[in-house]
Amino acid sequence: MSTTPLTEATTSKFVRIKEGELDLQLHYNDCGSGAETVVMLHGSGPGASGWANFNRNVEPLVAAGYRVILMDCPGWSKSDPIVCTGSRSDLNGRALKGLLDAVGLDKVHIIGNSMGGHSAVAFALANPKRVGKLVLMGGGTGGPSQFVPMPTEGIKLIQALYREPSVENLKRMMAVFVYDSSGLTEELYQTRLDNMLARRDHLENFVKSHAANPKQFTDYGPRLGEIAAPALIIWGRDDRFVPMDVGLRLVWGMQNAEMHIFNRCGHWAQWEHAEKFNRMVLDFLTH
């Protein structure tokens, strides 16, 4: 067994994909090995990456015998910049297909957080035979909330942070991103801010994309019934970015979905309740 530590640097890889009109270099982290692969798709916050979103969740899956791939979506982290004038969900779904084709993977399980949930649903609709199981947290494009005005408080704070990337705006966003922000360290804030400022082209392109098409994430509500893959929907009761009733609509629409709601939890379930989240996901994938 390899003794190489699982870090962002030791698992970092690049691949060139050509998928439809896409011709991009993607960055991804490739961890562990096994007969089954789990792909993790991150959210849309500025400075986000696969590793930043899921670093508390990789090791348990690798220890259980899974290969884990964390894809940095086009326009984030070390992947190529892009202006998206159409559906961001479809764009990321196509990028994932290109990545899987390039590394020779036919069928994978997908864990998607927020934008990553939207992208996982887009991929599942376009490539149903290539999906094993789905885990969706705080996203999946079940349509707008029926109870909370849109855009939500959290989404407005993300948009403000993209336009004015500062530690003050980052702290304002993170204060509603999680239920209890007391566990967020100055080191975490600084690392996230450094990630943002290192790629100002990504920040500028996100703003341009939103100006070109304010509805970046397709509402797949009418098509959710096409998804037959087993799905675990995980939500925070206190999510101020994507309200909990959106998750209920995913359960209502999909053929084979179940839901777990965390109390005292915001938009980052896999980080806020990492230990229980990891146990639940492993149980779901293996049974």
N, C-alpha and C positions, 0 to 999 in steps of 0.2 A: 504494500500500500504506500502511496506517495506521502512523504512527510512535508511537502511544500505547503506553507500556510495559505489559507484562503484569504487573500486580500484583493483589493481592487487591482493593484499593480500586477500581482502574480497571475491573475486570471484574465487580464486585458487582452483583447484581440480586435482585429479589424478585418472587414471583408468588403469587397466591391460587389454591389448587386446591380443587376439589370432586370427590372421587372416592369413590363409595359413601357411607359414613358419614363420610368425612374432609372437613373444612372447615378448611383450614390455610393459613397463610402460610409459604411455603418460601423460603429463601435459596439462591441458586446463583451460581456464577461462570461467565460466558459468554466464551469466548476464541476468537479467530480466526474464520475462515469457510471454508466448503468444501462440496462436494457430499455428503460423508459426515461424520457426527458421532460422536464418542467421548464417552460418559458415564463419569465416574469416581465411584465410590461408596466412601466412607471407612469406617474401622473404628469400633469401639464405645468406644474409650478416652475417659475424661473429658477434655474440652477439645479433642476431635478436630473437624476440619472437612475439607471437600474440599480447601481450599487447603493446610492444614497437612500433610495426608497426601500430596499429589501435587505440591507446588510444584517438585520436581526433574524432573517428567515432562511438564509442560504444553508448554513451549516447543518441544521437538523435534516433537511432534505438530502443533502449530500451524504450524511451519516447513515441515512436510511437506504442508500443505494441508488439514488436518482442522479442523473446528470442535470445540472441547472444552468440555464442560459438566461442572462439578463440583457435584453436588447435596449440600447439607447436609441430612441426614436429619431427620425430625421428632424433636425432643428433643435436637438438637445445634446448636451454634454459634448463628447468628442466625435459624434456623428456629423455628417455634412450639413451645412445650413440649407434652408429651403423656405420659400414663401408658398404657403398653401392657400389657394384661392377656391378650392372645392371642399370636400369632406376630409377633415383631418383623420377621422376614424378609418375611412377607406384607405387613405394614404398610408397610415401605419400598418393596416392589415396587409397591404401590398408589400410594404417593406419587410414585414415578418415572413411572408411567403418567399420573398427573394432571399432572405437570410437562411431559412430552412432548406431551400433548394441548394444554396451555395455550400452548406455544411453537410448535406446529404441526409437530412432528417425528414421522414415522411409523415409521422404522426406524433403529436406532442400534447401534453396537458398545458393549459395556460392559466396563469394567475395574473389578473389585471386590476390595478388600483386606479380609480378615477378615470382619466383619459385612457389608461391601459385597459380598463374594463370596456370602454367604448370600442377600443381597437380590437380586443379579443372577440367581441360580438361581431364586428365587421368581418374579421378573419373567419369566424365560424360560419357565417352566412355564405361567404364566398367559397369556403373550402371545408364543407361539412365532414368529409371523410378523413381529414387530417387532424381532427380534434378528438382527444381522448376525453378529458374532463375539464370543466371550467370552474374557476374560483374568481368571483367578481366582488370587489369591495368599493363602495362609493361611486360606482359608475356602471355603465352598460347600456346607456341610451334607451331607457324605458319611457322617455318623454319628460316634459316639465312636471314639476311638483304641482299637485292640485291644492296645496295648502299654503305654500310659501311663495311670495312674489319673486319672479325671476327677472334679472339675474340675482342670485342670492348674495347675502352679505360677503361670504367668502370669495365668491367669483369676482365681485367688485374689487376686493382687496388684492387679488392676484393681478387684475388688470392694472391697478394703480402701481403695483410693484414692478411690472414690466415697463411701465412708462417712466418710473422714477425709482431705479434700484438703489436703495439705501438701507442701512441697518435698521433705521427707524421704521420704514415701511415693511421690512421683512418681519420685524417683531410684531407689528400690528396684524399682519396676516397670520403668523404662527400662533398668536394669542387666541384666534378662533379656529385654527386648523386642528388643534388637539383640544381635548376636554380640559386637561390640566397641563398648563405650560410650564409649571415649576420644574419639570424634568428636562427642559430644554436649556442647554448650557451655552455660555458665550462662545465656546469653541465650535459648537454646532452652528450657531448663527454665523460666525466668521467663515467657516468652511463653506456654508451655503452661499454667502455673499461673494466669496472669492470665486466660486464656481460660476456665479452669474456674471460677474464683471470680467471674467476671463473670456467670455464669449458674448460680447455686446452685439455681434451680428445676429445671434440667436434671439436676443431680446428685441432688437429692431425688426427682425423678420416676423416675430410673433405679432407685434403691433401692426405691421403691414398686412399680415394675413387676416387679422380680425377686421381691419378696415375694408379689405376686399370682400370678406364674407363673414359677417358677424355670427352666423350659425355654423361654426366649425364642426360640430358634432351632430351627426345625423340622428334623427329620432327613428329608431328601428322598432318602435312599439308595434306597428302593424305586422311586422315580420318575425317577431319573437317566437311565434308558434312553429316556425320552421326549424328551430334549434332542438335537436333530439339528444344532444350530448348531456350527460348528467352535469348539473350545475349547483355549486354551493354559493349562495349569495350571503355576504357578510357585511353588516352595516353598523355604524355607530348611532346610537339613539340620539346623540347630540350633534350630529353632523350639520354644520352650518354652511357647507359648500354644496352638497347634494343631499336634500332632505330624505328621510327614511322612507317616505311613501313611494319614492321612485324605485327603491329596492323591492317593495311589495308588488309593484307593477311588473318587475322582472319575473318574480315567482309566479304571478298570475299568468304571464304570457308564455313562458317556456314550458316545454313538454315535461321536463324531468328536473325540476329545481326545488331546492329546499333553502331555508333562510335561518341564519343566526344573527341575533341583534345583541350587541354589546352595550350594556349600561355604562354611563360615565365614559363615553368614547366619542371622539370627533370623527374627522375624515381620514385618519391614519390608523386604522384598526390593526394592521400588521406590525406597527411600531408600538402603539399604545398598549396593546394586549398581546405582545409577541409570543409569550410562552404558550398561552392557551390557543392562540391563532395557529401556531405551528403544530400543536397536537391535533387540532381539528382538521387541518389540511391534510396531514399525514394519514389520519384515519379515513378521511374522505377518499383520498387517492388509492388507498390500499384495500378498500372494501367495496 
